């Protein structure tokens, strides 16, 4: 009787083992089928691995851009930022779609590069521009073209005013350049940034420069536009 009970118990254990094996095999086949149908499931793990890295382990973000927008129209480009870790081959590529400028007709000043980011002063003045340049000191050189804005009214609306150098003598005495120089004085930028409109060669440049750099950079600024 005891031997018979042992046989029944052994047989039950074998059935249980076989049942577990069948469940495991079926689960594995279903999981593998899901992975083949949705390969993106593997990418999520790659992303987690990258995001878990510290900043010191990350390589430089490398934006890939091509064109800008002109006064004749705009077009939409895709910017791709690729994050690559130093110690692994996993990557994740976020996408950003925005409007940039067409580089046709840009006058690239020495030591500058085309600037594609937003410009607070342009948004504040509510004006348009054709393209913008920037140097390593953060100075912005914004080419407006030949607009007909009433800058005096714009400045007053922002509780500011204008200071104009209209004669050749005044311009030279201030070690500046151009046919006319107009300073836009806004209260919030006082002793922080200098904003000046340079009327030069039938076009207008809006230059935004740090206040602490302005006086010692006059000769440099003049050389950019006149040499």
Kinemage of the C-alpha trace (Angstrom):
@kinemage 1
@onewidth
@group {chain A} dominant
@subgroup {mainchain}
@vectorlist {calphas} color= white
{ca unk a 1} P 0.000 0.000 0.000
{ca unk a 2} L 2.828 2.344 0.894
{ca unk a 3} L 4.596 1.560 -2.396
{ca unk a 4} L 1.425 2.305 -4.351
{ca unk a 5} L 1.102 5.735 -2.685
{ca unk a 6} L 4.743 6.511 -3.570
{ca unk a 7} L 4.081 5.667 -7.227
{ca unk a 8} L 0.995 7.918 -7.285
{ca unk a 9} L 2.959 10.804 -5.690
{ca unk a 10} L 5.869 10.357 -8.094
{ca unk a 11} L 3.485 10.292 -11.055
{ca unk a 12} L 1.750 13.479 -9.828
{ca unk a 13} L 5.090 15.274 -9.512
{ca unk a 14} L 6.022 14.299 -13.056
{ca unk a 15} L 2.683 15.629 -14.340
{ca unk a 16} L 3.224 18.879 -12.477
{ca unk a 17} L 6.747 19.238 -13.909
{ca unk a 18} L 5.501 18.596 -17.452
{ca unk a 19} L 2.716 21.141 -16.997
{ca unk a 20} L 5.192 23.792 -15.839
{ca unk a 21} L 7.459 23.028 -18.793
{ca unk a 22} L 4.544 23.453 -21.236
{ca unk a 23} L 3.550 26.785 -19.633
{ca unk a 24} L 7.176 28.034 -19.821
{ca unk a 25} L 7.537 27.038 -23.493
{ca unk a 26} L 4.251 28.708 -24.479
{ca unk a 27} L 5.168 31.903 -22.548
{ca unk a 28} L 8.608 32.050 -24.218
{ca unk a 29} L 7.101 31.655 -27.702
{ca unk a 30} L 4.545 34.419 -27.053
{ca unk a 31} L 7.226 36.770 -25.670
{ca unk a 32} L 9.532 36.140 -28.639
{ca unk a 33} L 6.681 36.783 -31.049
{ca unk a 34} L 5.973 40.167 -29.371
{ca unk a 35} L 9.619 41.178 -29.616
{ca unk a 36} L 9.745 40.412 -33.342
{ca unk a 37} L 6.547 42.372 -33.947
{ca unk a 38} L 7.717 45.374 -31.886
{ca unk a 39} L 11.484 45.883 -32.223
{ca unk a 40} L 11.125 49.266 -30.468
{ca unk a 41} L 10.799 47.389 -27.176
{ca unk a 42} L 14.542 46.858 -27.181
{ca unk a 43} L 15.219 50.558 -27.772
{ca unk a 44} L 13.474 51.529 -24.553
{ca unk a 45} L 16.075 49.575 -22.587
{ca unk a 46} L 18.846 51.280 -24.540
{ca unk a 47} L 17.366 54.643 -23.643
{ca unk a 48} L 17.228 53.711 -19.961
{ca unk a 49} L 20.866 52.702 -20.070
{ca unk a 50} L 21.865 56.042 -21.569
{ca unk a 51} L 19.784 58.145 -19.203
{ca unk a 52} L 21.286 56.320 -16.235
{ca unk a 53} L 24.745 57.569 -17.200
{ca unk a 54} L 26.187 60.608 -15.458
{ca unk a 55} L 26.923 63.821 -17.381
{ca unk a 56} L 30.662 63.046 -17.280
{ca unk a 57} L 30.022 59.836 -19.188
{ca unk a 58} L 28.111 61.570 -21.960
{ca unk a 59} L 29.696 62.709 -25.193
{ca unk a 60} L 28.913 66.127 -26.678
{ca unk a 61} L 25.458 66.675 -28.160
{ca unk a 62} L 25.900 67.081 -31.881
{ca unk a 63} L 23.033 68.929 -33.601
{ca unk a 64} L 22.662 68.300 -37.297
{ca unk a 65} L 21.140 71.287 -39.084
{ca unk a 66} L 21.078 72.586 -42.598
{ca unk a 67} L 19.041 75.622 -43.605
{ca unk a 68} L 17.546 78.914 -42.288
{ca unk a 69} L 14.607 81.196 -43.236
{ca unk a 70} L 14.809 84.357 -45.363
{ca unk a 71} L 12.585 87.356 -45.784
{ca unk a 72} L 11.178 85.585 -48.847
{ca unk a 73} L 9.748 82.689 -46.925
{ca unk a 74} L 10.307 79.905 -44.397
{ca unk a 75} L 10.729 76.173 -44.501
{ca unk a 76} L 10.684 73.478 -41.840
{ca unk a 77} L 13.791 71.431 -41.130
{ca unk a 78} L 14.429 68.581 -38.702
{ca unk a 79} L 17.176 68.890 -36.104
{ca unk a 80} L 18.601 65.625 -34.796
{ca unk a 81} L 20.451 65.519 -31.486
{ca unk a 82} L 22.321 62.253 -30.976
{ca unk a 83} L 23.439 61.334 -27.467
{ca unk a 84} L 26.286 58.819 -27.484
{ca unk a 85} L 27.823 57.347 -24.342
{ca unk a 86} L 31.570 56.853 -24.094
{ca unk a 87} L 31.350 53.376 -22.622
{ca unk a 88} L 28.477 51.812 -24.534
{ca unk a 89} L 27.091 51.639 -28.047
{ca unk a 90} L 23.462 52.261 -27.049
{ca unk a 91} L 22.024 55.531 -28.407
{ca unk a 92} L 18.721 57.378 -28.311
{ca unk a 93} L 17.825 60.046 -30.893
{ca unk a 94} L 15.191 62.642 -29.899
{ca unk a 95} L 13.694 64.613 -32.783
{ca unk a 96} L 12.952 68.355 -32.910
{ca unk a 97} L 11.191 70.094 -35.771
{ca unk a 98} L 11.471 73.861 -36.097
{ca unk a 99} L 11.726 76.757 -38.522
{ca unk a 100} L 15.240 77.902 -39.396
{ca unk a 101} L 16.696 80.398 -41.809
{ca unk a 102} L 17.918 79.913 -45.341
{ca unk a 103} L 21.621 80.736 -45.411
{ca unk a 104} L 21.444 82.372 -48.869
{ca unk a 105} L 22.719 85.963 -48.801
{ca unk a 106} L 24.265 85.847 -45.321
{ca unk a 107} L 27.264 88.084 -44.662
{ca unk a 108} L 29.318 86.106 -42.167
{ca unk a 109} L 31.449 88.442 -40.058
{ca unk a 110} L 34.914 87.348 -38.922
{ca unk a 111} L 34.820 85.246 -35.735
{ca unk a 112} L 31.057 84.723 -35.870
{ca unk a 113} L 28.724 81.908 -36.806
{ca unk a 114} L 25.073 81.834 -37.804
{ca unk a 115} L 22.845 81.832 -34.725
{ca unk a 116} L 19.659 79.774 -34.917
{ca unk a 117} L 18.273 80.170 -31.401
{ca unk a 118} L 15.570 82.475 -30.133
{ca unk a 119} L 16.512 86.102 -29.442
{ca unk a 120} L 14.753 87.777 -26.524
{ca unk a 121} L 15.260 91.341 -27.769
{ca unk a 122} L 13.691 90.521 -31.156
{ca unk a 123} L 10.627 89.127 -29.417
{ca unk a 124} L 10.504 92.108 -27.071
{ca unk a 125} L 10.721 94.681 -29.867
{ca unk a 126} L 8.284 92.610 -31.927
{ca unk a 127} L 10.278 92.984 -35.139
{ca unk a 128} L 11.473 90.707 -37.910
{ca unk a 129} L 15.026 90.007 -39.028
{ca unk a 130} L 16.754 88.245 -41.892
{ca unk a 131} L 19.499 86.393 -40.004
{ca unk a 132} L 21.568 86.565 -36.827
{ca unk a 133} L 25.218 85.950 -36.032
{ca unk a 134} L 26.946 85.335 -32.703
{ca unk a 135} L 30.519 85.303 -31.453
{ca unk a 136} L 32.192 83.525 -28.547
{ca unk a 137} L 31.476 86.463 -26.206
{ca unk a 138} L 27.720 86.125 -26.689
{ca unk a 139} L 27.401 89.281 -28.785
{ca unk a 140} L 24.508 89.107 -31.263
{ca unk a 141} L 24.761 90.681 -34.718
{ca unk a 142} L 21.230 90.750 -36.109
{ca unk a 143} L 20.705 91.850 -39.696
{ca unk a 144} L 17.295 93.488 -40.131
{ca unk a 145} L 17.593 94.358 -43.807
{ca unk a 146} L 15.795 97.596 -44.721
{ca unk a 147} L 12.712 97.724 -42.471
{ca unk a 148} L 10.621 100.823 -41.818
{ca unk a 149} L 9.937 100.351 -38.113
{ca unk a 150} L 9.190 103.339 -35.893
{ca unk a 151} L 11.783 102.449 -33.262
{ca unk a 152} L 10.991 105.576 -31.232
{ca unk a 153} L 7.394 104.424 -30.748
{ca unk a 154} L 8.524 100.874 -29.985
{ca unk a 155} L 10.953 102.121 -27.327
{ca unk a 156} L 8.324 104.365 -25.722
{ca unk a 157} L 5.893 101.456 -25.532
{ca unk a 158} L 8.552 99.572 -23.553
{ca unk a 159} L 9.132 102.613 -21.278
{ca unk a 160} L 12.463 103.339 -22.930
{ca unk a 161} L 13.908 105.866 -25.354
{ca unk a 162} L 16.410 106.305 -28.179
{ca unk a 163} L 19.727 108.139 -28.370
{ca unk a 164} L 20.866 108.945 -31.906
{ca unk a 165} L 24.273 109.751 -33.390
{ca unk a 166} L 23.338 111.182 -36.771
{ca unk a 167} L 26.394 113.183 -37.808
{ca unk a 168} L 29.742 111.871 -38.983
{ca unk a 169} L 31.517 113.896 -36.301
{ca unk a 170} L 29.418 112.422 -33.452
{ca unk a 171} L 29.943 108.902 -34.767
{ca unk a 172} L 33.717 109.310 -35.056
{ca unk a 173} L 33.992 110.948 -31.626
{ca unk a 174} L 32.287 107.892 -30.144
{ca unk a 175} L 34.667 105.600 -32.061
{ca unk a 176} L 31.771 104.007 -33.903
{ca unk a 177} L 30.918 103.529 -37.556
{ca unk a 178} L 28.074 103.621 -40.073
{ca unk a 179} L 25.841 106.312 -41.499
{ca unk a 180} L 23.819 106.558 -38.291
{ca unk a 181} L 23.892 104.898 -34.883
{ca unk a 182} L 20.790 104.639 -32.693
{ca unk a 183} L 20.964 103.350 -29.121
{ca unk a 184} L 17.823 101.657 -27.793
{ca unk a 185} L 17.670 102.323 -24.050
{ca unk a 186} L 15.351 99.974 -22.169
{ca unk a 187} L 15.085 100.151 -18.348
{ca unk a 188} L 15.467 96.397 -17.828
{ca unk a 189} L 18.736 96.321 -19.799
{ca unk a 190} L 20.360 99.299 -18.051
{ca unk a 191} L 24.006 98.583 -17.151
{ca unk a 192} L 23.540 95.048 -18.495
{ca unk a 193} L 23.351 95.167 -22.278
{ca unk a 194} L 23.931 97.742 -24.984
{ca unk a 195} L 21.479 97.694 -27.881
{ca unk a 196} L 22.370 99.742 -30.930
{ca unk a 197} L 21.100 100.036 -34.471
{ca unk a 198} L 23.871 100.517 -37.024
{ca unk a 199} L 22.681 102.006 -40.323
{ca unk a 200} L 25.284 100.821 -42.814
{ca unk a 201} L 25.314 100.286 -46.608
{ca unk a 202} L 21.547 100.647 -47.006
{ca unk a 203} L 20.905 98.045 -44.319
{ca unk a 204} L 20.361 98.006 -40.573
{ca unk a 205} L 22.186 95.870 -38.018
{ca unk a 206} L 20.907 95.453 -34.469
{ca unk a 207} L 23.881 94.705 -32.222
{ca unk a 208} L 23.363 93.364 -28.719
{ca unk a 209} L 26.526 93.358 -26.597
{ca unk a 210} L 27.254 92.948 -22.913
{ca unk a 211} L 27.585 96.315 -21.151
{ca unk a 212} L 30.954 95.395 -19.651
{ca unk a 213} L 32.350 94.612 -23.117
{ca unk a 214} L 30.942 97.539 -25.058
{ca unk a 215} L 33.506 100.312 -24.425
{ca unk a 216} L 36.576 98.123 -24.908
{ca unk a 217} L 35.098 96.436 -28.009
{ca unk a 218} L 34.396 99.501 -30.159
{ca unk a 219} L 37.544 99.149 -32.280
{ca unk a 220} L 36.873 95.447 -32.718
{ca unk a 221} L 33.269 96.020 -33.763
{ca unk a 222} L 34.308 98.671 -36.263
{ca unk a 223} L 36.903 96.353 -37.794
{ca unk a 224} L 34.289 93.636 -38.335
{ca unk a 225} L 32.161 95.887 -40.541
{ca unk a 226} L 34.697 98.175 -42.213
{ca unk a 227} L 37.927 96.200 -42.752
